[in-house]
C-alpha cells in the first residue's frame, strides 16, 4: 500500500509540474502577442517623423535599410517568414502612414486576446485580438477612439515564442478613411 501511495504522489507531482509549465508557456505566448500589438499600434510623433524621413528617401537601397532598422523591435518578436509577410503586406507601416497623413498619433487603450485556438503543448498559439485605440489630433488635440480586430499566430522557435502570422480583419474607421482619402 505504501508503494502505491508513493507512486501516486510522484505521479501527482509530475502532473503538477507539467500543468504549471504549460500555464507559464501560455502566459509567455500571450505576453509576446501583447507586446507585438502594443509596438505595432503605438504611433508617437517620433515614429511619424521617422516615417516622413523614410518616404522622402530617393535611394531604394537606403529606403529598405531604414525600414528594416525602424522595425527592429517588431522584427525581434517575429519569425523571419512572419516578418517578411508583414513587410510584404505593408502592415509594418500602415498605422504610421495613416497617422502621418491624418496628422494624429495613436495609443492603445486596451488590447485583449481570445482564448488560444491551439493546444500550447504543440508549440503553437493563436489568438483573435481586439484593440481599443485612441487617436489624438496633432492640430487641436481632440481625441477619437475606435476598435481594430485581427489574428495573431505564434510558434516556438529555439525556445522563444515568435509571431508567425499577423492578420488585420477589421481596420479602425479613421485609418480606413485616411488611407481611402489618399
Secondary structure, 3 states (H helix, E strand, C coil): CHHHHHHHHHHHHHHHHHHHHHHHHHHHHHHHHHHHHHHHHCECHHHHHHHHHHHHCCCHHHHHHHHHHHCHHHHCCECHHHHHHHHHCCCCCHHHHHHHHHCEEEEEEEEEECCCCCCHHHCEEEEEEEEEEEEEECCCCCEEEEEEEEEEEEEEECCEEEEEEEEEEECCHHHHHHHHCC
